[in-house]
């Protein structure tokens, strides 16, 4: 038997306030047609003052725990992937721990922007397989609305807030279930193409998202197709054996172009960008939870997760549900 990190449960949480393109156009020089044509986005959720990265993450975690049939006391590891923590420190993972009422356990944040959830899954997978914990909560949670320049229509229309969570459990498996492989990359020389123009060590301010959209698009399609090919080669499988791909929900055109490059039909791609916009590290677990709960992703399915974000960072994971 082989010890693997299996997907035991999923969950998600969205802020109460849902904003349409038409509502956004009332405050920004844009239109529903312009946004949909270029991104596929129709709605996004925006956090209210009492909704934070930690509170949304904790809500998603509660759903994932319930789906896994576990209690907070069963969790030995909490990792929160976020670019928008509640505070510079402590880690939002410790705040989630407190909100859940979980006892002493390992808790920390991972910062890899939109790829953060993939990075966190890879770290959790390694720690579970080496016995650091039996059950882990891996959460992607973001309140990107707090770092948007609402005068910049090239960025503010793209993002939304939300959280997604999974419970990963270390189990001796004989049926091929679990995380089969992960691949991670980073290339810091492109950091000025997608970044926030502030920080404690530079400006002493939070700053706003800045992006060179065309360059990000070009790198995203190339890098995502490449890393998906790598991770499939690692497990000795071809794209036609994939049941579902759950991509980072940044832009429908990027998702479509990546799928086309791999020869994957649209009906095997989970798409939520139209409803949630780009929720950064939350987008993959949000989409995963939706597809699990509506019955598309079933026990035994081969699922590929992928994302690319500022840094640039990018990664992919293959799992058998």
TORGUTI-241035 format. One record per residue (C-alpha): residue in one letter; x, y, z. Coordinates in steps of 0.2 Angstrom, whole numbers, padded with zeros to 4 digits, always signed. Last residue first. Layout:
% TORGUTI-241035
AXYZ...
END
This chain:
% TORGUTI-241035
X-0054+0059-0032X-0039+0054-0042X-0027+0069-0042X-0016+0078-0054X-0008+0094-0049X-0002+0110-0058X+0009+0125-0056X+0013+0143-0060X+0022+0158-0052X+0026+0174-0061X+0028+0182-0049X+0010+0185-0052X-0001+0170-0055X-0003+0154-0064X-0015+0140-0060X-0019+0122-0063X-0029+0107-0056X-0031+0091-0065X-0044+0078-0061X-0045+0059-0064X-0062+0054-0058X-0064+0039-0046X-0077+0047-0035X-0086+0060-0044X-0084+0077-0052X-0099+0083-0061X-0111+0080-0046X-0116+0098-0042X-0106+0097-0026X-0090+0091-0033X-0091+0104-0048X-0094+0118-0036X-0081+0113-0024X-0068+0112-0038X-0072+0129-0044X-0070+0137-0027X-0054+0127-0024X-0047+0134-0041X-0052+0152-0039X-0047+0155-0021X-0029+0159-0024X-0034+0173-0036X-0053+0176-0035X-0054+0181-0054X-0072+0183-0059X-0085+0174-0048X-0100+0170-0060X-0092+0171-0077X-0075+0164-0070X-0084+0148-0065X-0079+0136-0078X-0075+0117-0075X-0067+0110-0091X-0072+0093-0098X-0086+0100-0109X-0074+0112-0117X-0065+0098-0126X-0046+0095-0122X-0034+0096-0136X-0020+0102-0125X-0018+0118-0135X-0037+0120-0135X-0038+0118-0116X-0025+0132-0114X-0034+0144-0127X-0051+0141-0119X-0045+0144-0101X-0035+0160-0107X-0050+0166-0116X-0061+0163-0101X-0050+0174-0090X-0044+0172-0073X-0052+0156-0066X-0038+0145-0062X-0041+0129-0070X-0051+0113-0065X-0048+0100-0078X-0060+0085-0078X-0060+0067-0084X-0042+0067-0090X-0038+0052-0100X-0037+0062-0117X-0024+0073-0109X-0012+0058-0109X-0006+0048-0093X+0011+0042-0087X+0010+0050-0070X+0024+0062-0072X+0020+0065-0091X+0003+0072-0085X+0012+0084-0073X+0024+0090-0087X+0010+0092-0100X+0000+0102-0088X+0015+0113-0084X+0018+0117-0102X+0000+0121-0106X-0001+0132-0091X+0016+0141-0096X+0011+0145-0114X-0007+0151-0111X-0002+0161-0096X+0014+0169-0104X+0003+0176-0118X-0011+0182-0107X+0001+0190-0094X+0010+0199-0108X-0007+0206-0115X-0013+0211-0098X+0002+0221-0091X-0005+0222-0074X-0005+0233-0058X-0014+0228-0042X-0015+0242-0029X-0004+0247-0014X-0005+0241+0004X+0006+0255+0011X+0023+0256+0020X+0030+0260+0003X+0044+0247+0001X+0046+0235+0016X+0027+0235+0021X+0021+0234+0003X+0015+0243-0012X+0013+0243-0031X+0005+0226-0032X+0011+0215-0045X+0008+0208-0063X+0020+0212-0077X+0034+0218-0065X+0037+0201-0058X+0043+0194-0075X+0061+0191-0069X+0054+0181-0054X+0051+0165-0064X+0042+0152-0053X+0037+0134-0056X+0027+0120-0047X+0023+0103-0052X+0012+0091-0043X+0009+0072-0044X-0003+0058-0039X-0014+0067-0026X-0026+0054-0020X-0035+0038-0026X-0026+0024-0035X-0037+0010-0027X-0024+0003-0015X-0023+0018-0003X-0015+0020+0014X-0022+0036+0019X-0016+0054+0023X-0031+0066+0023X-0033+0082+0013X-0048+0093+0017X-0051+0106+0004X-0056+0124+0005X-0062+0138-0006X-0063+0157-0003X-0071+0172-0010X-0068+0190-0017X-0068+0196-0035X-0056+0202-0049X-0057+0207-0067X-0067+0223-0068X-0054+0232-0056X-0039+0228-0067X-0041+0236-0085X-0054+0248-0078X-0042+0257-0067X-0052+0270-0056X-0057+0257-0044X-0038+0253-0040X-0040+0236-0032X-0031+0231-0016X-0046+0229-0005X-0057+0221-0019X-0044+0206-0019X-0052+0199-0003X-0044+0182-0005X-0045+0164+0002X-0037+0148-0004X-0038+0135+0010X-0029+0118+0013X-0036+0110+0029X-0025+0095+0033X-0028+0078+0041X-0016+0065+0047X-0001+0077+0051X+0018+0078+0050X+0018+0060+0044X+0029+0061+0029X+0015+0059+0016X+0005+0072+0025X+0019+0085+0024X+0022+0082+0006X+0004+0083+0001X+0002+0099+0012X+0016+0108+0003X+0009+0103-0014X-0008+0108-0010X-0001+0125-0004X+0008+0128-0020X-0007+0124-0030X-0018+0135-0019X-0005+0149-0021X-0005+0149-0040X-0016+0165-0040X-0004+0174-0028X+0010+0164-0022X+0010+0168-0004X+0008+0153+0008X+0001+0155+0025X+0004+0146+0041X-0004+0134+0054X+0003+0118+0062X-0008+0112+0076X-0014+0118+0093X-0033+0115+0095X-0046+0120+0082X-0059+0132+0087X-0064+0136+0069X-0062+0155+0072X-0045+0152+0081X-0038+0141+0067X-0044+0153+0054X-0035+0167+0063X-0019+0156+0063X-0021+0153+0045X-0022+0171+0042X-0004+0172+0047X+0000+0185+0061X+0006+0196+0053X+0004+0208+0039X-0014+0207+0043X-0030+0200+0036X-0020+0192+0022X-0023+0198+0004X-0011+0188-0007X-0018+0171+0000X-0015+0153+0002X-0020+0147+0019X-0012+0131+0026X-0019+0122+0041X-0011+0106+0048X-0016+0094+0062X-0035+0094+0059X-0045+0082+0069X-0050+0095+0083X-0059+0105+0069X-0071+0090+0067X-0072+0078+0053X-0085+0070+0042X-0076+0075+0026X-0091+0085+0019X-0093+0094+0036X-0074+0098+0037X-0075+0106+0019X-0090+0116+0024X-0082+0122+0039X-0066+0127+0029X-0076+0137+0017X-0083+0147+0032X-0066+0149+0040X-0058+0155+0024X-0072+0168+0022X-0068+0174+0040X-0050+0174+0037X-0049+0183+0021X-0062+0196+0028X-0080+0199+0029X-0086+0212+0042X-0082+0226+0030X-0092+0219+0016X-0083+0208+0003X-0087+0210-0016X-0093+0195-0026X-0091+0195-0045X-0103+0194-0060X-0102+0193-0079X-0084+0188-0083X-0080+0181-0100X-0064+0191-0100X-0063+0201-0116X-0080+0200-0123X-0089+0199-0107X-0080+0215-0100X-0083+0226-0115X-0101+0220-0117X-0105+0223-0099X-0098+0241-0100X-0084+0251-0094X-0079+0268-0087X-0082+0263-0069X-0095+0268-0056X-0111+0263-0066X-0102+0251-0076X-0099+0240-0060X-0118+0239-0058X-0120+0233-0076X-0105+0221-0074X-0115+0213-0060X-0110+0214-0042X-0114+0201-0029X-0114+0206-0010X-0115+0192+0003X-0097+0187+0001X-0093+0169-0006X-0088+0153+0003X-0082+0137-0002X-0080+0119+0003X-0072+0102-0001X-0070+0085+0007X-0059+0070+0009X-0047+0073-0006X-0033+0060-0003X-0015+0063+0002X-0006+0047-0002X+0002+0033+0008X+0005+0018-0003X+0000+0000+0000
END
